[in-house]
Amino acid sequence: MERKVGKIVTITGPMFSGKTSRLIELLERHMRAGRDIALFKPNIDSRYSDNEVTSHKGIKMNAIKSPIGKDSIKFIKSRINGINIIGFDEIQFWKESSHIDDFIDDLAFSGNIVYCSALNRDHFGKPFLMTKKIMSISDEIYSLTAVCSKCGEDATFTQRIKNGKPDFGNLIEIGGKGLYEPRCRNCYVKPTRIIHL
């Protein structure tokens, strides 16, 4: 009996780098081959649709809105029975308490193929914890760049913008164009840190 070989593929980069488009493209290949897939999105992201993952370019695929905390694994397990191609959009939003990284690792060791799209950094320029965890267990990583909104160079940062200026507020604020811009390292404005002695 032939054993199925599982793997974890992560697509990462800043906003507007085409992560969701690549995720959809990879999942569509399996669908064309006649395989069933399941795609999950975090329940805090309803920018374009509640039951679809939608790229900033308007490319869409049906998706299941998932809890992102402790109850997420039970929820996901109940929806993937018999499916061994599983996708996660915006994996960085799953909470550490969900243990989604351990679950994804177990899925791959059980012969499933798991695709994850993840923002590389938050708007403070720091890596998302869940993105780091997922990347560390990945078999393949696509690291994408966007086009810097200021100079046109390759962008690896995401800048939050409010009233035309860089803004550093709550870590999570769901949005798209108008709230976030891709920036290269030279054009990205780092937050200033005040150290009290």
C-alpha positions in Angstrom: 0.0 0.0 0.0 1.4 3.4 -1.0 1.7 6.0 1.7 0.5 9.5 0.9 3.2 12.1 1.4 1.9 15.2 3.2 3.5 18.7 3.1 3.0 22.2 4.3 3.3 25.0 1.7 3.4 28.6 3.0 2.9 31.7 0.9 4.1 34.9 2.7 4.8 38.5 2.0 3.4 42.0 2.6 -0.1 43.1 1.7 -0.7 43.4 -2.0 2.0 40.8 -2.9 -0.5 38.3 -4.3 -0.5 35.8 -1.5 -4.2 35.0 -1.7 -4.1 34.8 -5.5 -1.2 32.3 -5.3 -3.1 30.3 -2.6 -6.2 30.1 -4.9 -4.1 29.2 -7.9 -2.5 26.3 -6.0 -5.8 25.0 -4.7 -7.4 25.3 -8.1 -4.8 22.9 -9.6 -6.0 20.2 -7.2 -9.6 20.9 -8.1 -8.8 20.6 -11.8 -7.3 17.2 -11.0 -10.6 16.1 -9.4 -9.5 16.4 -5.7 -11.7 17.8 -3.0 -10.3 20.8 -1.1 -11.3 22.8 2.0 -10.3 26.4 2.4 -10.6 28.2 5.7 -10.5 31.9 6.5 -10.4 33.7 9.9 -13.8 34.7 11.2 -12.5 38.2 11.9 -12.0 38.9 8.1 -15.1 39.8 6.2 -13.7 42.5 4.0 -15.1 41.2 0.7 -17.3 38.2 1.6 -18.3 35.9 4.5 -18.2 32.7 2.5 -15.3 33.4 0.0 -11.6 34.2 0.1 -11.1 37.2 -2.2 -7.8 38.6 -3.4 -7.2 42.3 -3.8 -7.4 41.6 -7.5 -10.9 40.2 -7.2 -10.1 36.5 -7.6 -12.5 34.4 -5.5 -12.8 30.9 -4.0 -15.5 29.5 -1.7 -14.2 29.3 1.9 -15.4 28.4 5.4 -15.2 31.1 8.0 -13.4 29.6 11.0 -13.0 30.5 14.7 -9.4 31.5 15.4 -9.1 30.5 19.1 -9.2 27.3 21.2 -12.3 26.0 19.4 -10.9 26.3 15.9 -9.4 22.8 15.6 -12.6 21.0 16.6 -14.5 23.2 14.1 -12.0 22.5 11.3 -11.9 18.8 11.9 -15.6 18.6 11.6 -15.4 20.0 8.1 -12.5 18.2 6.5 -13.6 14.6 6.8 -12.3 12.7 3.8 -10.5 15.9 2.4 -6.8 15.9 2.3 -6.1 19.2 0.5 -6.6 22.0 3.0 -6.0 25.7 2.7 -5.8 28.5 5.2 -5.9 32.2 4.2 -4.5 34.8 6.6 -3.1 32.2 9.0 -1.4 35.0 11.0 -4.7 35.8 12.6 -5.1 32.5 14.3 -4.4 32.9 18.0 -1.6 31.0 19.7 -4.2 29.4 22.0 -5.6 27.6 18.9 -2.5 25.5 18.5 -3.2 25.7 14.7 0.5 25.2 14.0 0.6 21.9 15.8 -2.7 20.8 14.1 -1.3 21.7 10.6 1.9 19.8 11.4 -0.2 16.8 12.4 -2.2 17.1 9.2 0.9 17.0 7.0 2.4 14.0 9.0 -1.0 12.2 8.3 -0.5 12.6 4.5 -2.5 15.8 3.9 -1.3 18.7 1.8 -1.8 22.0 3.6 -1.5 25.5 2.0 -1.2 28.6 4.2 -1.1 32.3 3.2 0.4 34.6 5.8 1.4 38.2 6.2 5.1 38.3 6.8 5.1 41.3 9.2 2.7 43.5 11.1 2.5 47.2 10.5 5.2 47.7 13.2 7.6 45.8 11.0 7.7 42.8 13.3 7.0 39.2 12.2 3.6 37.8 13.2 4.1 35.0 15.7 1.8 32.5 13.9 3.5 33.2 10.6 6.9 32.4 12.2 5.6 29.2 13.6 4.0 28.0 10.4 7.1 28.9 8.3 9.3 26.9 10.7 7.3 23.7 10.0 6.8 24.4 6.2 8.2 22.1 3.5 8.0 24.9 0.9 7.9 28.6 1.3 6.9 31.2 -1.4 8.2 34.6 -0.3 6.5 37.2 -2.4 7.1 40.9 -2.7 4.7 43.8 -3.6 5.5 47.0 -5.4 6.4 49.9 -3.1 3.7 52.5 -3.2 6.4 55.3 -2.9 9.3 54.3 -5.2 8.3 51.2 -7.2 11.0 48.9 -5.7 10.2 45.5 -4.3 8.2 45.9 -1.1 8.5 43.6 1.9 6.8 45.8 4.5 3.2 46.8 5.1 2.6 50.4 6.2 -0.6 51.4 7.9 -1.8 54.8 6.7 -4.4 57.1 8.4 -5.0 60.7 7.3 -2.2 60.3 4.8 0.4 59.5 7.4 1.9 56.3 8.9 -0.1 55.1 11.8 0.8 52.7 14.6 -2.2 51.6 16.6 -3.9 48.3 17.5 -2.0 45.3 16.1 -5.0 44.0 14.2 -7.1 46.2 12.1 -8.7 44.5 9.1 -8.5 46.6 5.9 -7.1 47.0 2.4 -6.2 49.8 0.1 -6.7 53.1 1.8 -5.6 51.7 5.2 -2.4 49.8 4.2 0.4 50.3 1.6 3.2 48.1 0.6 6.6 49.7 1.2 10.3 48.8 0.5 12.8 49.0 3.4 13.9 52.5 2.4 10.4 53.9 2.2 8.9 52.1 5.2 8.5 54.4 8.3 9.4 52.6 11.5 7.5 53.4 14.7 9.5 55.6 17.1 10.0 54.1 20.5 10.2 56.3 23.6 12.2 54.7 26.3 11.6 56.1 29.8 14.7 55.9 32.1 
